[in-house]
Amino acid sequence: MKLRSLASREHRPLIGVTTSEVRPKERVHPVPEGEPIGKEMALGIPYLKAIEEAGGLPVVMPPMAEDAIEPLLDRLDGICLSGGPDLDPALYEAKPHPELGPIEPELDRFELAIAARADAREMPILAICRGTQALNIVRGGALHQHLPDISTEIPHRQTIASTEASHAITVEPGSQLADVVGATEVDLADVNSFHHQAIDRLGDGLRISARAPDGTVEAIEDPSRRFLIGVQWHAETLVHREAEAELFRRFVDACRDDGAEYERVAKREVA
């Protein structure tokens, strides 16, 4: 077993962040001083800032060959599964819905491989929006491909800024999420909403820890793990609120402790 970098042990854990949005060159707007246009990967800066402000060191993970995944995870202390476009329904053995958005099947498979192997290592995982759906698929779950087919009671694609909330959620009392966000009652302040798909069949070992008023799953967790939480809302753009700031702090703390334990075990094995 290789030792992880000591730089991330006592102070700032190294956290990998997935990126799944592909921008074809036709959608790229070049500037005269920039590079030639081509296909690009995109990730919102708020993910990285939220992790950094919580005390972590974020590292963006590009798509790589499968044999690079394990060496990469050897160097990381936790994983943040970010948001993005629709997931390929073939991943959960479903046929495409007519309203399915653009997908990137090969990129999906890489991202799910990262999630599955990090999960198998019991690394801390924080999943957001699409990342929550990906985590559910890794555990054998399935998705509603077109949420308006299930509910139009509330808009799940809000038109206001992501720093603003648009609908309430109900948090399950006694859940890890309730403890993290300090929900002593079943209600939590409104959350934002930017998703086309949602969890249908729940993955193995997961529990639902929050729902929207229309029943849409808004958060999942594994109660057997120190930190494995997925939220359907974009918590990274709401860290000006204490609940979301604490969610990222707890995640980073779990990554720090996990990395320190990894280091202790690795030292014993090479001694």
Secondary structure as UniProt FT lines:
FT   HELIX           6..8
FT   TURN            9..11
FT   STRAND          14..18
FT   STRAND          21..23
FT   HELIX           25..27
FT   TURN            32..33
FT   STRAND          40..42
FT   HELIX           45..53
FT   TURN            54..55
FT   STRAND          57..61
FT   HELIX           66..68
FT   HELIX           69..74
FT   STRAND          78..81
FT   HELIX           89..92
FT   TURN            98..99
FT   HELIX           105..120
FT   TURN            121..122
FT   STRAND          125..128
FT   HELIX           130..138
FT   TURN            139..140
FT   STRAND          143..144
FT   HELIX           147..149
FT   TURN            162..163
FT   STRAND          167..171
FT   TURN            173..174
FT   HELIX           176..181
FT   STRAND          187..191
FT   STRAND          198..199
FT   TURN            204..205
FT   STRAND          207..211
FT   TURN            213..214
FT   STRAND          217..221
FT   TURN            223..224
FT   STRAND          228..231
FT   HELIX           235..237
FT   TURN            239..240
FT   HELIX           242..270
//
